[in-house]
């Protein structure tokens, strides 16, 4: 990881919460994000902004936003390494018991940190907090998943009978800007995935481990404004998405999963693999599909709800291969 440069000095005493903000080319939103942190009713925090090699005016606008004059803020820079690496770099500088993450295009309600710390401190052994989020007028792009998969606010533990679709829905509901967790637990799970400047699934890599390995306090009141309209890496992402990192390096996830939940994790991996093979089917890539099916097969019988989708993959692969052949330019062209 690149070593960030730090022009500002940290405050003297360790805070309760360390807020980490990765910043990359968010000149239009970073001041709004800073204001939402400064407006928190919980004031015992430090905020660490890691500029991940921005090429626009993000850094200058960060410093002019009031962050440079606020002793609770540290502003550091590093060469571009991806959002996971930027968050990890900020976490390495953190001194608080809790880590809270906020992307540079999102914002919090003033009571977000107050609610998070109160819930975690009132529930011994519960080391992770996740709030619901609001996407405003963009509900059609990103609905509030947490309110769809959790019945009520409070402490939650993964149910043994929850199937892969349900587990994935919970994982997807844990957006980074909604996440507060103990710093020690964050490092126990190894932080965010950061290899190869990963920009897809680097957060899910951590969240899967949290969902399978820890109790979570879910708060159904939307205390986070999730600005999907300003994100280029979420639902508005263009082009083909790379393979999810948890299918590239599953070993740490398996190692951190309680033994009694590993079969359930294997089922989740098989479902993620199905989603990937549906993508490769469109390209007619039977070799990759075969390899992934071998590596991430369903433990036991294929669930009834997945059988038709699995059956369609080879059919779509054949069609995709034929289409690619027909569209291939001739040797003389």
N, C-alpha and C positions, 0 to 999 in steps of 0.2 A: 504494500500500500504506500502511496505517496505520503511524505511527511508534510502536513499543512503548515503554513506560515501564519503566525498569530500576532497582529499588531496591537491587540488590546489585552489588558491584564484581567485575570479572573478576580472575583470577589474573594474576600479573606476567608470567610467561614463556609463550610460545605452546606449547600441548600438541601431541602427535602427532595426536590424534583429537578431533574435536568431535562430541559427541552431541547431536542435535536431537530434542526431544520436543514435538509439538503437543498442547495440552491443551484439551479442550472437554467440559465436563460429565462428568468421569470421577472424581467424588468417591469412588467405591467401589474404584477400582483404582490411582490415581496413587501412593499410598504403596508399593504392591507394585512398581510400575515403578521408582520411585526406588531401592528396596532392591536391585533386580536390577542397576542401574547401579553402585551403591556396592559391590556384591559382586564386581565384575570383577577378575580377576587382573592384567589390564593396567591400570595406575593412571595412566598419562600421558594423561589426557583432561580435557576440560572438558565440562560438560553444560548445555545451554541449553534451558530449558523456556519455551515461548511459550503463555501462556494466551490463547486465541482468543475472549475475551468470554464466558467461562463464566457461566451463570446459577445454578449450584448452589454447593456449598461447595468446589469443586475448588481454588480459589486458596488458601483458608485451610488446607485439608488438605495441599496441597503444601508450604506454609511450615512446617507443624508436623510434616512427615514426616522432617525432618532435612536437607532440601535447603538451607534458609536458613542452617544452621550449617556447611555443607560448602563450603569455599572454592572447590571445583571447579565448583559449580553457579551458574548465573545464571538468575534467574526474572524474566520480563518479561511484560507484559500489553499487549494491543491490542484494538481493537474487532473484533467477529466478522467474519472475511473468508474463512473456509473453511480446510480442512486444508492445501491447497497453499500458500496465502498464509502460513499460520502456519509451515510448514516453511521456506519461503523467507526469512521474517523471521529465523528462527533461524540459517539458513545465512549471512545477511548479517553476523551478529554473530560467526560462527565464525572462529577463528584457526588451527585445526589443518590439517595437510596432508590429513587424511582426514576425511570426513563420514560419520557413522553415524546412522541414523534408528531411532527406537523410538517406536511409538505408545503412548499413555498407558494402554492396556489390555493391553499385551503385556509380556513379560519375557524376559531373556536368561539362558542358562546362564553361570556365572562365567567360562568360558574363551572366550566369543564374541569379544570384542575382541582377545584374545591371538592366537587362531587367525587372525582376519581380517588383522591387521597382519603376522603372520609369513608368510602366504601371499602377500600383496601385495608385501612386501619381498623375497621370495625369487624372484619372477617379474617381472623387469624388463619394462616395457611393458604389463603386465596391471594395469589401473587400477581394476578393479571386483571386488568380492567379494560373493557371495550364499550364504547358508547355507540348508540345509533347515530346515523348521520342524516342530513337533509340536503337534497340536491336541488331544492327550489323548483323552478319551472322546468328542470331537465329530468323529471321523474321518468320520462320515456326512455332516456339514455341509461339511467342507473336508478333503479328503485331501492328503497330502504330494505335491504335484505334481512337485517337483524330483526326487524319487526315482523317479518314473514316466517322466521324459523324459530324464534324464541317466544314463549308464551308470556313471560313476565320478567321484570327486572329482578336481579338477585344472583346468587351463586349458582353456577352451572357446571356440570361434569358430563363428559361424553357418555351417552347411553350405549350399552353394549349392542342393542338391537338396531341402532340407527344405520341405515344403509348408505352406500357411497354417494348417492345424489344428495341426501340430507346432510351428510358430513361436509361435502363440498360447499353446500349452501352456507353452512356455518363458517367455514374457512373464508369464503368470499365476503361474508359480512364483516369480518375483522379487518377493516380498512386501516392502513398505517396511521393516518391522522387521528384515528379513534383509539389508538392503543397506548396504554400506560402499563408498565410492568416493572418489577424489581430489577435493578441493574444486575444483580448477581445471577438472576434467572436468565436474563438476556444473554449473558456470556456463557452460562451453562449450555445453552442451546447453540452457541457459536455465532450469534448475531445474524445479520442478513447475508444472503448469498451475494458474493461480489466478484466472482471470477468472470473474466472475459467481458468486463463492462456490462454485465447483465442488466437489461432494462425490462425484462418480463419474468415475473414469478419470483424475483429476488426477495420479495416480502412474504409470498406464500410459503417459501422454503422454511422461514421461521415460524409462520403462523400454524402450519401443520403440526410442528413439534409442540407448540403451545396447546393446541386443541387436544392432542392425544396425551400430552404429558402433565397438564396442569388444570386445576379448577380455574374458572374465569368468572369474574363478576360482570354480567351483562347489564347495561343501563339502556332501557328502551326509549328514554327521552332523547331526542336528537340534539346533542350538544355540539356537534361538528357540522360545519358547512363544507360539504364536499363539492368543490367546484369542478365538475367533470368537463364543463365547457372550456376550461383553461388548461386541461391536461392533454398532452400529446402522447402519453404512454398508456392511457386507459382505454375507455370505450371508444374514443375518437382515433385510436391508433390506426394508421394505414399500413398496408402491406402485410405479408405473412408473418405471423408470430413465431418466434423460435421455439424449440422444444423446451418444455418446462424444466427448470433445473432440478426439481425433485425426482425427475425421471432420469436425469443424467448422473446424479450423485445421490442415490437413495440411502447409502449406508449410514450416514449420521442420523437420519430420520428414524431408521429402524433401530439403531443403537439406543436412541433416547426414548423410544416408545416402550411403555410398560409391557412386559411379556404377554399379559392377558389381552392386550389390545392389538397385538401384531397381526393377527388374522384380519382384523377390521381394517388395519392400515394397508395390508396387501390388497384387500378389496377396493380400497380407495385408489391405490396405484393402478389397478386393473382398469378402473373407470377412467382415470386420467389417460391411460394408454389408449383406451378406446377412442377418446376425443382426439388424440394425436393421430391414430391410424385413420380416422375419418378424414383428417386433413391430408394425409399422404395418399389416400385413395384417389383423391381428385387429381393427383399428379401421376397416378398409375405406378407408384413406387412400391411394388409388392415385396421387394427385398427388405426394405426398412420395416414394413408392416409385419413380415414374418419374424424378423429379429425381435421386434418389440413385443409381439404376441408371446414369443418364447420366454422373454425375460419377465413379462408382467401378465401372466395368465391369471384367470380367475381361480382363487383357492376353492376347490370343490367344483360344484356345477355352476355353469353360467346362470346368473339370475334371470328369471323369466322375463323381466322388464328389459333386459339387455340382449336377449337372443336375436331378435329381429335386426337390431342395429349391428350386431356382430356378423350376421349373415349378409347384410347389405354391403359390408366393407369389401369383400372380394369382387362382388358384382360391380361396385363403383370403381374399383381398381382397374378392372378389365375395360370399362367404359373410358376411364381416364387415360389408360395406356393407348387405346385406339384413337382417342382424340389427339393426343400428343403426336402419334405417328402420322395422322392425317394432316396435322398442321405443321409438321416438320418440313423445312425447305428441301427441295431435291438437291442431289449432289452437284448438278450442273448450274444451279442458281447462285 
